[in-house]
Amino acid sequence: MSTTLGKKTARVAIVGRPNAGKTTLFNALTGAKQRIGNYPGITVEIAEGSYCVSGRVIQCLDVPGLYSLRAISEDEDEALRVMTAADDSAADLYVIVMDGSSLERCLFLFSQVAELGRPMLVALTMTDVEAVDAEELSRHIGVEVIPVVAHRNQGVDELRDAIERNLADPVAPDLELGYPEMVRIAVQRLAQNGVAGSVNELREYALGIRSHDGLPELQRLQVEAEMKDLLGKNIEGRLLDSQTRYAWASSVRKAVHTTAPRTKNRTDKIDAVLTHRVFGVFIFLAIMYGVFQGIYTLASPLMDLIEMGTGWLSDLVSGPLSGTPMLHDLVIDGVIAGVGGVLVFLPQIAILFFFIAVLEGSGYLARAAFLMDRSLGWCGLNGRAFIPLLSSYACAIPGIMAARVMPDPKSRLATILVAPLMSCSARLPVYVLLIGIFIEPQYGAAAAGLALFGMHIVGLLVAVPTALVLNRGFLKGPRLPFLLEMPRYQWPKPRDVAITVWSKVASFLKTAGTVILAMSIVIWALLYFPRTAPVDRYRNPWTPEQIESQQAQRQLENSYLGQFGRAVTPVFEPAGFDWRLTTSIIAAFPAREVVVPAMSVIFGMGEGEDSDDLRSAIRDAKKPDGTPLMGLSNAISLMVFFALCCQCLSTVATIKAETKSWKWAWLAFFYMTAIAWVLAVVVYQAGIAFGWG
Amino acid sequence: MDTSEQIELGELKPGDKARVSSVVGTIPRLHELGLVPGTLIKVLRVAPLGDPVEIFVRDSRLCLRRSEMKGIMVVRES
């Protein structure tokens, strides 16, 4: 076997079952120096990191968790392809992460990986939970075993040394799993009859695990004869294979466990409460409530800070650019306002992923999926969809990205398509504005709170039947099994949480920032052109502020976007929107967060006027006949439209990126907009009929 | 083993212990997770709406939907 001593870099693949502590170990080895690896044709995210040892770079791959090398999903298949690549990207060494508290399953996976014939060593985790004799284990499995407690950095240096040793002097294990005699005889006969392949491959042919379609005619017939023979002896190949591996795993486990496993442990005690049929549900609701309260209360000071920062930046560049009005407006209204509009959601994204990382790291997310599975499962989603749907309440972009936690492609697609219906935080300013004008003053704070809650529920209420329809129509067909594993409860590891938050923040900035920046410039141009002749300052009795606001209003009315808004106004009339509201909505299609600024311009706010002025302007706005522009019905219909409409090009772009298809992206856009329009019309017409005004 | 005592895994109640006696027609992933004949299991709990079911098997806790456990036959253990 060739050694890798001469190479400048070495590649180490970190492999293990889910929840074995793989990512914690990966983070301990590589720190924050990570990026998502770029593999052609691979959609599953594989993190790469590196560290340096005596001038040599050791590149580590965090292969997504695997239960078995026999993939049942596209993601598993892709992870395996990367892991077993034979080209330049081939791993020089596998580090198999084994969790001391579920040794049998780890040994099962190990027995499969061992057959790849590559150099490997074992990192034994959770030795602080279950006592395992590492030396004895090493004797049984034929490779080095290094105990690590990664989050305390115990054993990490030893592991690095062991990686060096094994790169210099690679060891590939050779296990004797103890297949039944008749399987061994079948393998022997295949070899004698000239069927090409290693012993493991021949056995997989005989057991019907490996497809023999590619073999030459004669060999294929040989294989089929052996398969028939074994089947005749009532042997189900795959089951026998698993049974043999588990029998071996059990015997190894018995030999290396130094303490008897405890029957009742901490996890069982916690679970008795947290997954209780009654209390569990209340605790779940309480935790979710806490998460949202946390997001809203913790994020708002940070959001103010970012807004202050972008305001400061605008002021800073405003002076130097004042000589070139168009560039001035492009930079301030297009670039800074556009990108600032995205940046302002960063605190919420970071806080949401902080909570998700904490809940996941503690083991609670799996419990939540268990509790929620039935409620989400009947409409074609499953308990895991709860994570992306919850994330979408902050922002659909990370929500759609979080749908990667779902192994089943159809459920994942259904989740991605309904996730943007969840009321993201960018919708909040409109709710707050309209509730503040039309509900709170007349009906009090309790009604306002209820209305705000209702707006956050309406998306969910639409999502359920939508998922059901998708499930029966576009996404018909068999699903992957639900199969959820409950990890042990543990304290979330600060480093893992920090790395998760950082990587999500970075990818959010990258995904949304680029699209929003480009779209901000386009929208700015659509609002900026064609230019309107200046208001005649001498013929009007207005103050400079009034002139400026008049000017802005006229510019908007006559801009390309304003013209378009006027053109489509008849479409929105049944929902109770006049041209001003319609234009605001049209302006907000690329990014809904611009709706309030757009309303400010349309309702004639000048600089220096704040949200109170906007409130009174909207409240006092009149129709041409002198009656108030908006009543309760208009306000609710506008909020409903806003809650359901897909006014976010970043969402469309993210769906395209995640599903690799524009078809699903546009489907989401059109179905959401259609539902939003229909329900807005229904609400408005009902409101008028009931005389809400 | 007395096959007359075989029952479906789904018939067990929380707290029941049993040994897997046969696995027919399930997806291979289930036996790759350790649900092979001879394995001891314990039903831990049932989700609030009756599905899925959490079982203890080979030192870990696994949640299965009732529809997925069809074909797993067990014999009760005291």
Contacts between the chains, C-beta under 8 A, distances in Angstrom:
chain1	res1	chain2	res2	distance
A	67	B	29	6.8
A	67	B	32	5.9
A	67	B	33	6.1
A	68	B	29	6.9
A	68	B	32	4.1
A	70	B	28	6.6
A	70	B	32	6.9
A	72	B	27	7.2
A	72	B	28	7.7
A	72	B	29	5.5
A	101	B	59	6.2
A	102	B	58	6.9
A	102	B	59	4.6
A	102	B	60	4.6
A	103	B	59	7.1
A	104	B	34	6.4
A	104	B	58	4.7
A	104	B	59	6.5
A	105	B	33	6.9
A	105	B	34	6.0
A	105	B	58	5.9
A	105	B	59	7.5
A	105	B	60	6.5
A	108	B	32	7.0
A	108	B	34	7.2
A	238	B	28	4.6
A	238	B	31	7.1
A	239	B	23	6.1
A	239	B	28	7.6
A	239	B	31	5.4
A	239	B	36	6.6
A	242	B	28	7.3
A	242	B	31	4.0
A	242	B	32	5.4
A	242	B	36	5.3
A	243	B	31	7.2
A	243	B	36	4.4
A	243	B	37	6.7
A	243	B	38	7.7
A	246	B	34	5.9
A	246	B	36	5.4
A	246	B	39	7.4
A	246	B	58	7.6
A	261	B	59	6.5
A	267	B	61	7.7
A	268	B	44	7.8
A	271	B	44	7.4
A	271	B	45	7.4
A	271	B	61	8.0
A	275	B	45	6.0
A	275	B	47	7.7
A	275	B	54	7.4
A	277	B	45	7.8
A	277	B	46	7.6
A	277	B	47	7.8
A	277	B	48	4.7
A	278	B	48	7.5
A	280	B	48	6.8
A	281	B	48	5.5
A	366	B	63	7.9
A	370	B	47	5.6
A	370	B	52	6.5
A	370	B	54	6.6
A	370	B	63	5.2
A	371	B	47	6.1
A	371	B	48	6.2
A	373	B	47	6.3
A	373	B	51	7.2
A	373	B	52	5.4
A	373	B	63	7.5
A	373	B	65	7.3
A	374	B	47	5.9
A	374	B	48	7.4
A	374	B	49	3.6
A	374	B	50	6.9
A	374	B	51	5.1
A	374	B	52	7.5
A	375	B	49	6.6
A	377	B	51	7.6
A	377	B	65	7.3
A	383	B	52	7.7
A	481	B	27	5.7
A	481	B	29	6.2
A	481	B	30	7.6
A	481	B	64	7.7
A	481	B	65	7.4
A	481	B	68	4.9
A	482	B	52	6.3
A	482	B	63	7.1
A	482	B	64	7.1
A	482	B	65	4.8
A	482	B	68	6.5
A	483	B	29	6.5
A	483	B	30	7.8
A	483	B	33	7.3
A	483	B	62	7.2
A	483	B	63	7.4
A	483	B	64	6.7
A	483	B	68	7.1
A	484	B	52	7.2
A	484	B	62	7.5
A	484	B	63	4.1
A	485	B	60	6.1
A	485	B	61	6.8
A	485	B	62	5.6
A	485	B	63	7.4
A	486	B	54	6.5
A	486	B	60	7.5
A	486	B	61	3.7
A	486	B	62	7.4
A	486	B	63	6.5
